[in-house]
Amino acid sequence: MKKAYVVGTCDTKFEELKFVADLIRQSGVEALLVDVGTKPHEHSVDITSREVAACHPSAPSFLDTVKERGEAVGAMGEALAAFLPGRGDVGGVVGLGGSGGTSIVTSGMRALPLGMPKIMVSTMASGNVAPYVGPNDIAMMYSVTDVAGINKVSRVVLANAANALAGMVKGTVPAGEDRPLLGMTMFGVTTPCVDMVRHALESEFDCLVFHATGAGGQSFEKLVDSGMMKRVLDVTTTEICDHLMGGVLSAGEDRLGAFARTVIPYVGSVGALDMVNFGAMETVPEKYKNRKLYVHNPQVTLMRTTPEENTLMGEWIGKKLNAMTGPVRFLLPLKGVSMIDAPGQAFYWPEADEALFAALERTVQQSDRRRLVKLPLHVNDPEFAAALVENYREINP
């Protein structure tokens, strides 16, 4: 049976970590206590912090040289991220910690594949956990009290975490209909298109639709990088607007990077590249106050991208497409890129769209394998959805 890895800083949290490890063992699952502390101690552990530190990709002796706590925490996180994937017996990981411990342990968890059980008991779990979780299936459990001793509250919280991980490690996943995974990206303003594409292909594929909210795009590409998903229809690349213009739904600089790394066939489009996302109207940065703004709902304000910004995006996307060495088909709907980029709608601006298309044509190095496909259609036209499916089938025999 695979083993449960109980991970934390044993110089400060040994009692709590041992409590969790002992409970897991009592349930019939072998547990290993892994120390990721940066200070010496005399507690008995299964894997020492020096063993973990030795896996650091560039500074395996950092425990002897790093003096600043913050630097040591960062280095130990990098070391754990290299250590855990190299172990062939990991059945699941549970971590305990405050802010520093949470940073270290979740760095290691993020390096593990999707589906591997991961539970983090943390004092930070009731706040913004996005920096710790990212596009990964990490279960964050709020510790309620600090992780400082076994008491009436911590006993229950830690026991729940221990029993949960033991159950995950021992449990089985029911068999299902294992059709190939096909990932798609969608926003509210491209939903009609993606729904039509999904309905056309769902009898053959297990269609996974990712909401293009930043984390959605990251999760989409995480599955590609993991090898679990090798078929994609990236209809909605709107997160690139937020990345380049400072919106709140950015998927980061690495958006589109997974397709270059994995060389899988890539079909994409420019869905919702007409908008940058912000929160409520009062949160829009001052420099954008005089722009064309659209209140999507009380919590979301959209900003129309300009011709200059579309030129920037076209060049950025073009360079990303050029880095892909697998088959590429990138479809351009010349009559509008979102539900509100259409005649009579708030973001209809043909000149801005044309700037995007022109920049792509200038930048993309087209060949038999890498093509731009220009269509006199709107992104939500049935004919455009049909063209996406056709191009998908062409490069995914």
C-alpha positions as CSV (number, residue, x, y, z in Angstrom):
1,M,0.0,0.0,0.0
2,K,1.1,3.6,-0.7
3,K,2.2,5.6,2.3
4,A,0.8,8.7,4.0
5,Y,3.4,11.5,4.2
6,V,2.9,13.8,7.2
7,V,4.9,17.0,6.6
8,G,5.7,20.0,8.7
9,T,8.3,21.8,10.6
10,C,9.3,19.4,13.4
11,D,11.3,22.1,15.2
12,T,8.1,23.8,16.1
13,K,5.2,21.4,15.4
14,F,6.5,18.0,16.3
15,E,3.8,17.1,18.9
16,E,1.0,17.9,16.5
17,L,2.6,16.1,13.5
18,K,3.3,13.0,15.5
19,F,-0.3,13.0,16.7
20,V,-1.5,13.0,13.1
21,A,1.0,10.3,12.0
22,D,0.1,8.0,14.9
23,L,-3.6,8.3,14.1
24,I,-3.0,7.4,10.5
25,R,-1.0,4.4,11.5
26,Q,-3.8,3.3,13.8
27,S,-6.1,3.3,10.8
28,G,-3.9,0.7,9.1
29,V,-2.0,3.1,6.8
30,E,1.8,3.4,7.0
31,A,2.8,7.0,7.7
32,L,6.1,8.7,7.3
33,L,6.9,11.9,9.3
34,V,8.8,14.3,7.1
35,D,10.6,17.3,8.7
36,V,10.8,20.5,6.7
37,G,12.0,22.7,9.5
38,T,15.0,24.9,9.1
39,K,16.3,24.7,12.6
40,P,18.0,21.8,14.4
41,H,16.1,19.7,17.0
42,E,16.4,16.3,18.6
43,H,13.0,14.8,17.7
44,S,12.9,11.4,15.9
45,V,11.5,11.7,12.4
46,D,11.4,9.3,9.4
47,I,12.8,11.8,6.9
48,T,15.0,14.6,8.1
49,S,15.0,18.2,6.8
50,R,18.5,17.6,5.5
51,E,17.3,14.7,3.4
52,V,14.7,17.0,1.9
53,A,17.0,20.0,1.5
54,A,19.5,17.8,-0.4
55,C,16.9,17.6,-3.2
56,H,17.1,21.4,-3.8
57,P,17.7,21.9,-7.5
58,S,20.5,24.4,-7.1
59,A,21.5,24.8,-3.4
60,P,21.4,21.4,-1.6
61,S,23.4,22.8,1.3
62,F,21.2,25.9,1.9
63,L,20.5,24.9,5.5
64,D,24.2,25.6,6.3
65,T,24.4,28.9,4.4
66,V,21.0,30.7,4.5
67,K,20.5,32.9,7.5
68,E,17.2,34.8,6.7
69,R,14.1,32.9,7.7
70,G,12.1,34.0,4.6
71,E,14.9,32.8,2.3
72,A,15.1,29.5,4.1
73,V,11.4,29.0,3.9
74,G,11.4,29.6,0.1
75,A,14.4,27.3,-0.4
76,M,12.8,24.5,1.7
77,G,9.6,24.8,-0.4
78,E,11.7,24.4,-3.6
79,A,13.4,21.4,-2.1
80,L,10.2,19.7,-1.1
81,A,8.8,20.3,-4.6
82,A,11.7,18.3,-5.9
83,F,11.6,15.7,-3.1
84,L,8.0,14.5,-3.2
85,P,7.6,13.8,-6.9
86,G,10.7,11.7,-6.7
87,R,9.3,9.3,-4.1
88,G,7.5,6.3,-5.6
89,D,5.5,5.4,-2.5
90,V,3.5,8.6,-1.9
91,G,-0.2,7.7,-1.4
92,G,-1.2,11.1,0.0
93,V,0.2,14.1,1.9
94,V,-1.1,15.9,5.0
95,G,0.6,19.1,6.2
96,L,0.3,21.3,9.3
97,G,1.5,24.8,9.6
98,G,1.2,28.5,10.1
99,S,2.1,30.9,7.2
100,G,5.7,29.6,6.8
101,G,4.8,26.0,7.1
102,T,1.9,26.3,4.8
103,S,4.1,28.0,2.2
104,I,6.6,25.1,2.4
105,V,4.2,22.2,2.4
106,T,1.9,23.5,-0.3
107,S,4.9,24.2,-2.6
108,G,5.5,20.4,-2.4
109,M,1.9,19.6,-2.9
110,R,1.6,21.7,-6.0
111,A,4.3,19.6,-7.6
112,L,2.3,16.4,-7.2
113,P,-0.2,15.1,-9.8
114,L,-3.9,15.8,-9.8
115,G,-5.7,13.1,-8.0
116,M,-3.0,12.6,-5.3
117,P,-4.7,13.3,-1.9
118,K,-3.5,16.5,-0.4
119,I,-4.7,18.1,2.9
120,M,-3.2,21.2,4.4
121,V,-4.3,22.1,8.0
122,S,-3.4,25.8,8.2
123,T,-3.9,28.9,10.2
124,M,-4.2,30.6,6.8
125,A,-7.0,28.5,5.4
126,S,-9.8,31.0,6.2
127,G,-8.3,33.7,4.0
128,N,-7.2,34.0,0.4
129,V,-5.7,30.5,-0.3
130,A,-5.1,31.0,-4.0
131,P,-1.3,31.5,-3.6
132,Y,-1.1,28.2,-1.8
133,V,-3.6,26.1,-3.9
134,G,-3.2,27.5,-7.4
135,P,-4.7,25.2,-10.0
136,N,-4.4,22.1,-7.8
137,D,-6.6,19.8,-5.8
138,I,-5.3,20.8,-2.4
139,A,-7.9,20.6,0.4
140,M,-7.3,23.5,2.8
141,M,-8.6,22.9,6.4
142,Y,-8.7,25.8,8.8
143,S,-6.9,24.9,12.1
144,V,-9.2,27.3,14.1
145,T,-6.6,27.7,16.8
146,D,-2.9,28.0,16.1
147,V,-1.0,24.7,15.5
148,A,0.5,24.9,19.0
149,G,-0.3,21.9,21.2
150,I,-3.0,19.3,21.5
151,N,-6.1,20.7,23.1
152,K,-9.9,20.2,23.0
153,V,-10.2,22.0,19.7
154,S,-7.0,21.0,17.9
155,R,-7.5,17.3,18.9
156,V,-10.7,17.2,16.8
157,V,-9.4,19.2,13.8
158,L,-6.1,17.2,13.6
159,A,-7.9,13.9,14.0
160,N,-10.3,14.8,11.2
161,A,-7.4,15.6,9.0
162,A,-5.6,12.4,9.8
163,N,-8.7,10.2,9.3
164,A,-9.6,12.0,6.1
165,L,-6.2,11.4,4.6
166,A,-6.2,7.7,5.8
167,G,-9.5,7.2,4.1
168,M,-8.3,8.8,0.9
169,V,-5.2,6.6,0.8
170,K,-7.2,3.4,1.5
171,G,-10.2,4.3,-0.7
172,T,-10.7,3.4,-4.3
173,V,-12.1,5.5,-7.2
174,P,-15.2,3.9,-8.8
175,A,-14.8,2.7,-12.3
176,G,-16.4,4.9,-14.9
177,E,-16.7,5.3,-18.7
178,D,-13.2,6.3,-19.5
179,R,-13.6,8.4,-22.7
180,P,-10.7,10.6,-23.7
181,L,-10.6,14.0,-21.9
182,L,-11.3,17.1,-24.1
183,G,-10.7,20.5,-22.4
184,M,-12.5,23.7,-23.4
185,T,-12.4,27.2,-22.1
186,M,-15.5,29.4,-21.7
187,F,-16.7,32.7,-20.4
188,G,-20.3,33.8,-20.1
189,V,-20.0,35.8,-23.3
190,T,-18.8,32.8,-25.2
191,T,-21.1,30.2,-23.7
192,P,-23.3,29.7,-26.8
193,C,-20.2,28.8,-28.9
194,V,-18.7,26.4,-26.3
195,D,-22.1,24.8,-25.6
196,M,-22.5,24.0,-29.3
197,V,-19.0,22.6,-29.6
198,R,-19.5,20.5,-26.5
199,H,-22.8,19.1,-27.7
200,A,-21.1,18.1,-31.0
201,L,-18.3,16.2,-29.3
202,E,-19.6,14.9,-25.9
203,S,-20.7,11.5,-27.3
204,E,-17.0,10.8,-28.1
205,F,-15.2,12.7,-25.3
206,D,-15.4,13.5,-21.7
207,C,-15.7,17.2,-22.1
208,L,-14.3,19.4,-19.4
209,V,-15.2,23.1,-19.5
210,F,-13.0,25.5,-17.7
211,H,-14.3,29.0,-16.7
212,A,-11.6,31.5,-17.9
213,T,-11.2,33.1,-14.5
214,G,-7.4,32.9,-14.1
215,A,-7.4,29.8,-12.0
216,G,-9.6,28.2,-14.7
217,G,-7.0,28.7,-17.4
218,Q,-4.2,27.5,-15.0
219,S,-6.2,24.3,-14.2
220,F,-6.8,23.8,-17.9
221,E,-3.1,23.8,-18.7
222,K,-2.2,21.9,-15.5
223,L,-4.1,19.0,-16.8
224,V,-2.3,19.3,-20.1
225,D,1.1,19.4,-18.5
226,S,0.2,16.4,-16.3
227,G,-0.5,14.3,-19.4
228,M,-4.1,13.6,-18.3
229,M,-5.6,15.8,-21.1
230,K,-4.2,15.7,-24.6
231,R,-7.1,17.2,-26.5
232,V,-8.1,20.9,-26.3
233,L,-10.4,23.5,-27.8
234,D,-9.2,26.8,-26.2
235,V,-12.0,29.0,-27.4
236,T,-11.8,31.6,-24.7
237,T,-8.3,33.2,-24.2
238,T,-9.7,36.3,-22.4
239,E,-7.3,35.8,-19.4
240,I,-4.6,37.2,-21.6
241,C,-6.4,40.6,-21.5
242,D,-6.2,40.6,-17.7
243,H,-2.6,39.5,-17.7
244,L,-1.4,42.3,-20.0
245,M,-3.7,45.1,-18.8
246,G,-3.8,44.4,-15.1
247,G,-7.2,42.8,-14.7
248,V,-8.2,40.6,-11.9
249,L,-8.6,37.3,-13.8
250,S,-5.1,36.7,-15.2
251,A,-3.8,33.2,-15.6
252,G,-0.2,34.6,-15.7
253,E,2.6,34.8,-18.2
254,D,2.6,31.1,-18.8
255,R,-0.9,31.0,-20.4
256,L,-0.5,28.9,-23.6
257,G,2.8,27.6,-22.4
258,A,1.6,24.0,-21.8
259,F,0.9,23.5,-25.5
260,A,4.4,24.4,-26.4
261,R,5.8,22.1,-23.8
262,T,3.7,19.1,-24.5
263,V,3.4,19.5,-28.3
264,I,-0.2,18.3,-28.4
265,P,-2.5,19.5,-31.2
266,Y,-3.9,23.0,-30.3
267,V,-7.1,24.5,-31.5
268,G,-7.8,28.0,-30.1
269,S,-9.5,31.3,-30.7
270,V,-9.9,34.8,-29.5
271,G,-13.0,34.5,-27.3
272,A,-13.6,37.5,-25.1
273,L,-10.4,39.3,-26.0
274,D,-12.6,42.4,-26.0
275,M,-12.7,42.8,-22.2
276,V,-10.6,43.2,-19.1
277,N,-12.1,42.2,-15.8
278,F,-12.2,44.3,-12.6
279,G,-14.3,44.1,-9.4
280,A,-17.0,46.6,-8.6
281,M,-16.9,49.9,-10.4
282,E,-15.1,51.7,-7.6
283,T,-12.2,49.2,-7.9
284,V,-11.3,50.1,-11.5
285,P,-7.8,51.7,-11.5
286,E,-7.8,55.5,-11.8
287,K,-6.0,55.3,-15.1
288,Y,-8.9,53.5,-16.7
289,K,-11.8,55.6,-15.3
290,N,-12.4,57.3,-18.6
291,R,-12.4,54.1,-20.7
292,K,-15.5,52.3,-22.1
293,L,-16.7,50.4,-19.0
294,Y,-19.6,47.9,-18.7
295,V,-21.2,46.8,-15.4
296,H,-21.6,43.1,-15.9
297,N,-23.0,42.8,-12.3
298,P,-22.5,44.7,-9.1
299,Q,-19.3,42.8,-8.4
300,V,-17.8,42.7,-11.9
301,T,-16.9,45.7,-14.2
302,L,-15.6,45.0,-17.7
303,M,-13.4,47.4,-19.7
304,R,-13.3,47.3,-23.5
305,T,-9.9,46.7,-25.0
306,T,-8.6,49.4,-27.4
307,P,-7.0,48.9,-30.8
308,E,-3.5,49.5,-29.2
309,E,-4.2,46.8,-26.6
310,N,-5.5,44.4,-29.2
311,T,-2.3,44.9,-31.2
312,L,-0.3,44.1,-28.1
313,M,-2.4,41.0,-27.4
314,G,-2.1,39.8,-31.0
315,E,1.7,40.1,-30.9
316,W,1.8,38.3,-27.6
317,I,-0.4,35.4,-28.7
318,G,1.4,35.2,-32.0
319,K,4.7,34.6,-30.3
320,K,3.1,31.9,-28.1
321,L,1.7,30.2,-31.1
322,N,5.1,30.3,-32.8
323,A,6.6,28.4,-29.9
324,M,4.2,25.5,-30.4
325,T,5.7,22.8,-32.6
326,G,2.6,20.6,-32.7
327,P,-0.3,21.1,-35.1
328,V,-2.0,24.5,-34.5
329,R,-5.3,25.9,-35.8
330,F,-6.2,29.4,-34.4
331,L,-9.6,30.6,-35.6
332,L,-10.5,34.3,-36.0
333,P,-14.2,35.2,-35.9
334,L,-14.1,38.5,-37.9
335,K,-17.6,39.6,-36.9
336,G,-17.0,39.7,-33.1
337,V,-15.2,37.9,-30.3
338,S,-17.9,38.0,-27.6
339,M,-21.6,38.2,-27.0
340,I,-21.3,42.0,-26.4
341,D,-19.0,42.6,-29.3
342,A,-21.7,42.6,-31.9
343,P,-23.7,45.3,-33.7
344,G,-25.8,47.3,-31.2
345,Q,-23.9,45.8,-28.2
346,A,-21.8,47.7,-25.6
347,F,-18.4,46.5,-26.8
348,Y,-18.9,46.5,-30.6
349,W,-15.7,48.1,-32.0
350,P,-14.7,46.6,-35.3
351,E,-11.5,48.6,-35.5
352,A,-10.3,47.1,-32.2
353,D,-10.9,43.6,-33.4
354,E,-9.2,44.3,-36.7
355,A,-6.1,45.5,-34.8
356,L,-6.0,42.1,-33.1
357,F,-6.4,40.1,-36.3
358,A,-3.8,42.2,-38.1
359,A,-1.3,41.8,-35.3
360,L,-1.8,38.0,-35.4
361,E,-1.4,37.8,-39.1
362,R,1.9,39.9,-38.9
363,T,3.3,37.8,-36.1
364,V,2.3,34.2,-36.6
365,Q,4.7,32.2,-38.7
366,Q,2.2,30.3,-40.7
367,S,2.9,26.9,-42.3
368,D,1.0,23.6,-43.0
369,R,1.1,22.8,-39.3
370,R,0.4,26.3,-37.9
371,R,-2.5,28.2,-39.4
372,L,-4.7,31.1,-38.8
373,V,-8.2,30.5,-40.0
374,K,-10.2,33.7,-40.8
375,L,-13.9,33.3,-40.9
376,P,-16.6,36.0,-41.7
377,L,-18.6,34.9,-38.6
378,H,-19.3,35.9,-35.0
379,V,-17.8,33.8,-32.3
380,N,-21.3,32.6,-31.2
381,D,-22.6,31.8,-34.7
382,P,-23.4,28.1,-35.1
383,E,-21.2,28.0,-38.2
384,F,-18.2,29.2,-36.1
385,A,-18.8,26.4,-33.6
386,A,-18.9,23.9,-36.5
387,A,-15.7,25.3,-37.9
388,L,-14.0,24.8,-34.5
389,V,-15.1,21.1,-34.5
390,E,-14.0,20.6,-38.1
391,N,-10.5,22.0,-37.4
392,Y,-10.3,20.0,-34.2
393,R,-11.0,16.8,-36.1
394,E,-8.5,17.8,-38.8
395,I,-5.5,17.8,-36.5
396,N,-6.8,15.2,-34.0
397,P,-7.3,12.1,-36.2
